[in-house]
Every structure is written in structure tokens, then in C-alpha cells.
Amino acid sequence: MAVKIRLRRMGAKKAPFYRIVVADSRYPRDGRFIEEIGYYDPTKQPNLVKVDADKVKAWIANGAQPTDSVKDILKKNGVL
């Protein structure tokens, strides 16, 4: 089972809001997930990000791989 830390799109059309979730890579983007660990809102200025750093580090220690976009968000917030 390949576990990924990725973005789950929510919100209205042309007003995206993302939740950062841990999910099996075989599930659809907005489908089933294991755990929600934060959120990201690019429509606010500055971009609004809230991440549970302890959960992120625990999932990465257990083998979860963040996607490129999530990796950039985590680096900018000092989690990675």
C-alpha cells in the first residue's frame, strides 16, 4: 500500500480550498482518505496554511510520501 500526503480539493468553482490528507495512492483525489492533517487556502492573501507538524512527521516516519505540491507547502512552513 503506497501512502501519500496530498491535497484534497474542496470549495466552490473558481474558489478552491484544499485539505492536506493522508491517503492510499490508489484512491481518487477527492475520495477516501486515512487522516486529515491540515488545510491550505490559496485564495487568501497571504496564503492560509495550517498543518499539524507532529502528525506529518509521524506519517513520514511511517513511510508516507508527500506529493511535490505538499512538499513545497511543508517546506515553506518549516515542517520539513
Stockholm file with secondary structure:
# STOCKHOLM 1.0

chainA/1-80         MAVKIRLRRMGAKKAPFYRIVVADSRYPRDGRFIEEIGYYDPTKQPNLVKVDADKVKAWIANGAQPTDSVKDILKKNGVL
#=GR chainA/1-80 SS CCEEEEEEEEEETTEEEEEEEEEETTSCTTSCCSEEEEEEETTSSSCEEEECHHHHHHHHHTTCEECHHHHHHHHHTTCC
#=GC SS_cons        CCEEEEEEEEEETTEEEEEEEEEETTSCTTSCCSEEEEEEETTSSSCEEEECHHHHHHHHHTTCEECHHHHHHHHHTTCC
//
